[in-house]
């Protein structure tokens, strides 16, 4: 675990800059300057998220940008009027926080709030999270409501899970999973495994699928019945466990083609099918309208974090209720971020979560 040390903030820093056309280049950029109400955080750990991977691979936003938003680090500077934090504090930083007053916030649709859509953490260029760099500037509205202190004894690698756990917890709340429900979770990557852990905590049964054996093994250890997605045993087991009805809820934790159709097929009438990984505007889905209309199923979408669940997600991670650090397969220095991106984009074998250590350059 990195130790807090007093040091002078350098004029320049290293950052992994997205250049467009899928290219990311580690280069020197000016260290961000902060204003009143803001903080400068030295990034110690930042997880690689598939949302960022899609933006890079499919060129969804114009360059240059520095991505990375699962950020944990140390406060090194505070601006005027910042009283809740001081240099040396170990913190987790959320990059989106809603206004709390608009039409969407009143309906708890925080991800649709215009302020929420503004990224409030940056290292350089157009704000995009900035965690794949050595320092980030945390803007005033994020400082006010979007920072959680990391307790002693909790590593930065563990702490950087708070934001992704929040997004999963939000989806579970939306599904209203109850004890005794049967939930099918399609995909057992890092996010799918978090879903499995959270659903089991609710007392529901989990039937999970993934093509990678290690992930199925971890899913089984987390309490699920795990199957290869192409095995007929997967769907047959769900039917058997539900007296032929089908799953009460289905979570799509990966965006592989054909999963929505499978989710409809393995779910009972009146079930909820939640799209979690379908974040690209290029994704197109075809299914029978009758499966939804006549079958009275509900298709739901869940995106990003929920400020109302911020403290709970931090508690689950910090207390060790979810063994998230066990899901990290690769820890890489910033200089090797392209290797980390490749591992995360094309998982195989023992690969799971990839975490970047920006203070390590070699």
C-alpha positions as CSV (number, residue, x, y, z in Angstrom):
1,X,0.0,0.0,0.0
2,X,1.4,3.4,-0.9
3,X,2.3,5.6,2.0
4,X,1.4,9.3,2.1
5,X,4.4,11.5,1.7
6,X,4.8,15.2,1.4
7,X,6.1,16.1,-1.9
8,X,6.1,18.9,-4.5
9,X,3.5,18.5,-7.3
10,X,5.4,18.3,-10.6
11,X,4.7,20.8,-13.4
12,X,4.1,17.9,-15.8
13,X,2.9,14.3,-15.4
14,X,2.4,11.1,-17.4
15,X,-1.0,10.4,-18.8
16,X,-2.5,7.8,-21.2
17,X,-4.0,10.0,-23.9
18,X,-6.7,8.7,-26.3
19,X,-5.7,9.9,-29.7
20,X,-8.6,8.5,-31.8
21,X,-8.9,5.5,-34.0
22,X,-8.4,3.2,-31.0
23,X,-4.9,4.6,-30.2
24,X,-3.8,5.4,-26.6
25,X,-0.4,7.0,-26.1
26,X,1.4,7.6,-22.8
27,X,2.9,11.0,-22.9
28,X,3.7,14.1,-20.8
29,X,1.0,16.6,-20.1
30,X,0.7,19.6,-17.7
31,X,-0.4,18.6,-14.2
32,X,-3.9,20.0,-13.7
33,X,-4.3,23.1,-11.7
34,X,-7.1,23.4,-9.2
35,X,-9.4,26.3,-8.3
36,X,-11.6,27.2,-5.3
37,X,-13.6,24.3,-4.0
38,X,-11.5,21.8,-5.9
39,X,-8.9,19.1,-5.1
40,X,-5.9,17.6,-6.7
41,X,-5.7,13.8,-6.2
42,X,-2.6,11.7,-6.9
43,X,-4.0,8.6,-8.5
44,X,-2.8,5.3,-7.0
45,X,-5.2,2.8,-8.6
46,X,-7.7,3.0,-11.4
47,X,-9.6,0.1,-12.8
48,X,-10.2,-0.4,-16.5
49,X,-13.9,-0.3,-17.2
50,X,-15.6,-1.7,-20.3
51,X,-17.4,1.6,-20.8
52,X,-14.0,3.2,-21.4
53,X,-12.9,0.3,-23.6
54,X,-15.9,0.8,-25.9
55,X,-15.2,4.5,-26.2
56,X,-11.6,3.7,-27.2
57,X,-12.4,0.8,-29.5
58,X,-15.3,2.3,-31.3
59,X,-14.1,6.0,-31.2
60,X,-17.3,7.1,-29.5
61,X,-16.0,10.5,-28.4
62,X,-13.6,12.9,-30.2
63,X,-10.0,12.9,-29.0
64,X,-7.8,13.9,-27.2
65,X,-9.1,12.6,-23.8
66,X,-7.8,10.8,-20.8
67,X,-10.2,8.1,-19.7
68,X,-10.4,6.1,-16.4
69,X,-13.0,6.7,-13.7
70,X,-12.6,3.9,-11.1
71,X,-10.2,6.1,-9.2
72,X,-8.6,5.8,-5.8
73,X,-5.7,8.0,-4.6
74,X,-4.4,10.6,-2.2
75,X,-5.4,14.2,-1.8
76,X,-2.3,16.4,-2.4
77,X,-3.8,19.8,-2.8
78,X,-7.1,21.5,-1.7
79,X,-8.5,24.7,-3.0
80,X,-10.0,27.6,-1.0
81,X,-13.2,26.6,0.9
82,X,-12.4,22.9,1.0
83,X,-12.9,21.9,4.6
84,X,-13.9,18.2,4.6
85,X,-10.6,17.0,3.1
86,X,-6.9,17.8,3.5
87,X,-3.7,16.7,1.9
88,X,-2.9,13.1,2.9
89,X,-6.5,11.9,2.9
90,X,-6.9,8.7,1.0
91,X,-10.1,8.9,-1.2
92,X,-12.3,7.3,-3.8
93,X,-13.6,9.8,-6.4
94,X,-16.9,9.5,-8.3
95,X,-16.7,11.3,-11.7
96,X,-20.5,12.0,-12.0
97,X,-22.7,13.6,-9.4
98,X,-26.3,14.9,-10.0
99,X,-27.7,18.3,-9.1
100,X,-30.4,16.8,-6.9
101,X,-33.0,19.4,-8.0
102,X,-34.0,18.8,-11.6
103,X,-36.9,16.9,-13.2
104,X,-34.8,13.7,-13.4
105,X,-33.3,14.0,-9.9
106,X,-36.8,14.3,-8.5
107,X,-37.6,10.9,-10.1
108,X,-34.3,9.4,-9.0
109,X,-33.1,9.1,-12.6
110,X,-29.8,10.6,-11.7
111,X,-27.9,9.5,-14.8
112,X,-30.2,11.6,-16.9
113,X,-29.6,14.8,-14.9
114,X,-27.8,17.5,-17.0
115,X,-25.3,18.1,-14.2
116,X,-24.7,14.3,-13.8
117,X,-23.8,14.1,-17.5
118,X,-21.0,16.7,-17.0
119,X,-17.8,14.9,-16.0
120,X,-16.4,16.4,-12.9
121,X,-13.0,14.8,-12.8
122,X,-10.2,15.4,-15.3
123,X,-6.5,15.3,-15.9
124,X,-6.2,17.0,-19.2
125,X,-8.3,18.0,-22.3
126,X,-12.0,17.5,-22.3
127,X,-13.0,16.0,-18.9
128,X,-13.4,12.2,-19.3
129,X,-12.5,10.8,-15.8
130,X,-8.7,11.2,-16.1
131,X,-7.8,8.2,-13.9
132,X,-5.3,6.9,-16.4
133,X,-2.9,9.6,-15.4
134,X,-0.8,10.5,-12.3
135,X,-3.0,13.3,-11.0
136,X,-6.7,14.3,-11.4
137,X,-8.5,17.6,-10.7
138,X,-11.7,17.0,-8.8
139,X,-14.2,19.8,-9.5
140,X,-16.2,21.5,-6.8
141,X,-19.5,19.7,-7.1
142,X,-17.7,16.4,-7.0
143,X,-15.8,17.5,-3.9
144,X,-19.0,18.4,-2.2
145,X,-20.9,15.1,-2.7
146,X,-18.8,12.6,-4.7
147,X,-15.8,11.7,-2.6
148,X,-15.5,8.9,0.0
149,X,-12.6,8.6,2.4
150,X,-10.8,5.2,2.4
151,X,-10.4,3.7,5.9
152,X,-7.0,2.6,7.2
153,X,-6.1,-0.9,6.2
154,X,-8.0,-0.8,2.9
155,X,-5.8,-0.9,-0.2
156,X,-6.2,1.4,-3.2
157,X,-6.8,-1.6,-5.4
158,X,-9.7,-2.6,-3.2
159,X,-11.0,0.9,-2.9
160,X,-11.2,1.5,-6.7
161,X,-14.1,-1.0,-6.8
162,X,-16.5,1.4,-5.0
163,X,-17.8,3.0,-8.2
164,X,-18.4,-0.3,-10.2
165,X,-20.0,-1.9,-7.2
166,X,-22.3,1.1,-6.9
167,X,-23.5,0.6,-10.5
168,X,-24.3,-3.0,-9.9
169,X,-26.1,-2.3,-6.6
170,X,-28.2,0.3,-8.5
171,X,-29.3,-2.3,-11.0
172,X,-30.1,-4.8,-8.3
173,X,-32.3,-2.2,-6.6
174,X,-34.0,-1.5,-9.9
175,X,-34.8,-5.2,-10.3
176,X,-36.2,-5.5,-6.8
177,X,-34.6,-8.9,-6.3
178,X,-36.2,-10.7,-3.4
179,X,-35.3,-13.8,-1.4
180,X,-36.3,-16.9,-3.2
181,X,-36.1,-15.4,-6.7
182,X,-34.3,-17.1,-9.5
183,X,-32.0,-14.8,-11.4
184,X,-30.0,-15.6,-14.5
185,X,-26.8,-13.6,-15.0
186,X,-25.3,-13.7,-18.5
187,X,-21.6,-13.0,-18.3
188,X,-19.3,-13.7,-15.3
189,X,-16.6,-11.2,-15.9
190,X,-15.7,-8.8,-13.0
191,X,-19.1,-7.0,-13.3
192,X,-21.1,-10.3,-13.7
193,X,-19.3,-11.7,-10.6
194,X,-20.2,-8.6,-8.6
195,X,-23.8,-9.1,-9.7
196,X,-23.7,-12.7,-8.6
197,X,-22.3,-11.8,-5.1
198,X,-25.0,-9.1,-4.6
199,X,-27.9,-11.2,-5.8
200,X,-26.8,-14.0,-3.5
201,X,-26.7,-11.5,-0.6
202,X,-30.4,-10.9,-1.3
203,X,-31.2,-14.6,-0.8
204,X,-31.9,-15.3,-4.4
205,X,-30.7,-18.2,-6.5
206,X,-28.3,-17.5,-9.4
207,X,-27.8,-19.4,-12.6
208,X,-24.9,-17.9,-14.4
209,X,-23.2,-18.3,-17.8
210,X,-19.8,-17.6,-19.2
211,X,-17.5,-19.1,-21.9
212,X,-14.4,-18.9,-19.7
213,X,-13.8,-21.8,-17.3
214,X,-12.1,-19.8,-14.6
215,X,-15.0,-17.4,-14.4
216,X,-17.5,-20.2,-14.1
217,X,-15.3,-21.6,-11.2
218,X,-15.4,-18.2,-9.5
219,X,-19.1,-17.9,-10.0
220,X,-19.6,-21.3,-8.5
221,X,-17.5,-20.3,-5.5
222,X,-19.7,-17.2,-5.1
223,X,-22.8,-19.4,-4.8
224,X,-24.1,-19.6,-8.4
225,X,-24.9,-22.6,-10.6
226,X,-22.6,-21.7,-13.5
227,X,-22.7,-23.1,-17.1
228,X,-21.1,-22.6,-20.5
229,X,-23.5,-20.4,-22.3
230,X,-23.8,-22.8,-25.2
231,X,-24.6,-25.8,-23.0
232,X,-28.2,-27.0,-23.1
233,X,-27.9,-27.7,-19.4
234,X,-28.0,-23.9,-18.7
235,X,-31.5,-23.3,-19.9
236,X,-32.7,-26.7,-18.8
237,X,-31.5,-26.2,-15.3
238,X,-33.3,-22.9,-15.0
239,X,-36.5,-24.5,-16.2
240,X,-36.1,-27.4,-13.7
241,X,-35.5,-25.0,-10.8
242,X,-38.6,-23.0,-11.5
243,X,-41.1,-25.8,-12.3
244,X,-40.8,-24.9,-16.0
245,X,-41.6,-21.2,-15.6
246,X,-38.2,-19.6,-16.3
247,X,-36.1,-17.0,-14.4
248,X,-37.7,-14.2,-12.4
249,X,-35.1,-11.8,-13.6
250,X,-32.2,-11.8,-16.2
251,X,-29.2,-9.5,-16.0
252,X,-27.1,-9.0,-19.2
253,X,-23.6,-8.4,-17.8
254,X,-22.0,-8.7,-21.2
255,X,-23.0,-7.4,-24.7
256,X,-22.5,-10.5,-26.8
257,X,-24.9,-10.7,-29.7
258,X,-28.1,-12.8,-29.1
259,X,-28.2,-12.4,-25.3
260,X,-31.4,-10.3,-25.2
261,X,-33.2,-13.1,-27.2
262,X,-31.8,-15.7,-24.8
263,X,-32.9,-13.6,-21.8
264,X,-36.4,-13.5,-23.1
265,X,-36.3,-17.2,-23.8
266,X,-35.1,-18.3,-20.3
267,X,-37.4,-15.9,-18.4
268,X,-40.9,-16.5,-17.2
269,X,-43.9,-14.3,-18.2
270,X,-43.8,-11.1,-16.2
271,X,-40.0,-11.3,-15.7
272,X,-37.6,-8.4,-15.8
273,X,-34.7,-8.4,-18.3
274,X,-32.0,-5.8,-17.4
275,X,-29.6,-4.5,-20.0
276,X,-26.4,-3.4,-18.2
277,X,-23.6,-3.9,-20.7
278,X,-25.4,-2.5,-23.9
279,X,-23.8,0.9,-23.7
280,X,-22.8,1.5,-27.3
281,X,-25.2,3.4,-29.5
282,X,-24.0,1.1,-32.3
283,X,-25.7,-2.0,-30.6
284,X,-28.8,-3.2,-32.4
285,X,-31.2,-5.8,-30.9
286,X,-34.0,-7.8,-32.6
287,X,-36.6,-9.8,-30.7
288,X,-40.2,-10.8,-30.9
289,X,-42.5,-8.1,-29.7
290,X,-44.9,-10.7,-28.4
291,X,-42.3,-12.0,-26.0
292,X,-42.5,-8.6,-24.3
293,X,-46.1,-7.7,-24.9
294,X,-48.0,-11.0,-24.7
295,X,-45.5,-12.3,-22.1
296,X,-45.8,-9.1,-20.1
297,X,-42.1,-9.0,-19.6
298,X,-40.2,-5.7,-18.7
299,X,-37.0,-4.6,-20.5
300,X,-35.0,-2.3,-18.2
301,X,-31.9,-0.3,-18.6
302,X,-29.5,0.7,-15.9
303,X,-26.5,2.9,-16.4
304,X,-23.8,4.4,-14.2
305,X,-23.9,5.1,-10.4
306,X,-26.6,6.2,-7.9
307,X,-25.6,8.8,-5.3
308,X,-28.2,7.4,-2.9
309,X,-26.2,4.2,-2.8
310,X,-22.7,5.8,-2.6
311,X,-22.2,5.2,1.1
312,X,-23.6,1.7,0.9
313,X,-21.4,0.7,-2.0
314,X,-18.4,2.1,-0.1
315,X,-19.3,0.1,3.0
316,X,-19.6,-3.1,1.1
317,X,-16.2,-2.7,-0.4
318,X,-14.4,-1.2,2.6
319,X,-15.8,-3.8,5.1
320,X,-14.7,-6.7,2.8
321,X,-18.3,-7.9,2.4
322,X,-17.5,-8.4,-1.3
323,X,-14.1,-10.0,-1.9
324,X,-13.4,-7.6,-4.8
325,X,-9.6,-7.6,-4.7
326,X,-9.7,-11.4,-5.4
327,X,-11.1,-10.5,-8.9
328,X,-8.0,-8.5,-9.9
329,X,-6.0,-10.6,-12.3
330,X,-3.6,-7.9,-13.6
331,X,-1.9,-4.9,-12.0
332,X,0.0,-2.9,-14.6
333,X,2.1,0.3,-14.6
334,X,0.8,3.2,-16.6
335,X,3.5,2.7,-19.3
336,X,1.9,-0.7,-20.1
337,X,-1.7,0.5,-20.3
338,X,-2.1,-0.7,-23.9
339,X,-1.3,-4.2,-22.7
340,X,-3.9,-3.8,-20.0
341,X,-6.5,-2.6,-22.5
342,X,-5.8,-5.6,-24.8
343,X,-6.3,-8.0,-21.8
344,X,-9.6,-6.3,-20.9
345,X,-10.8,-6.2,-24.4
346,X,-10.1,-9.8,-25.2
347,X,-10.3,-11.7,-21.9
348,X,-9.0,-15.3,-21.9
349,X,-7.6,-17.8,-19.6
350,X,-7.1,-16.3,-16.1
351,X,-7.8,-12.6,-17.0
352,X,-10.4,-10.8,-15.0
353,X,-10.1,-7.2,-13.7
354,X,-7.2,-5.1,-14.8
355,X,-6.1,-2.2,-12.5
356,X,-3.7,0.5,-13.6
357,X,-1.1,1.9,-11.2
358,X,-0.3,5.4,-12.6
359,X,2.6,6.1,-10.2
360,X,4.4,3.1,-11.6
361,X,5.8,3.9,-15.0
362,X,8.0,0.9,-15.7
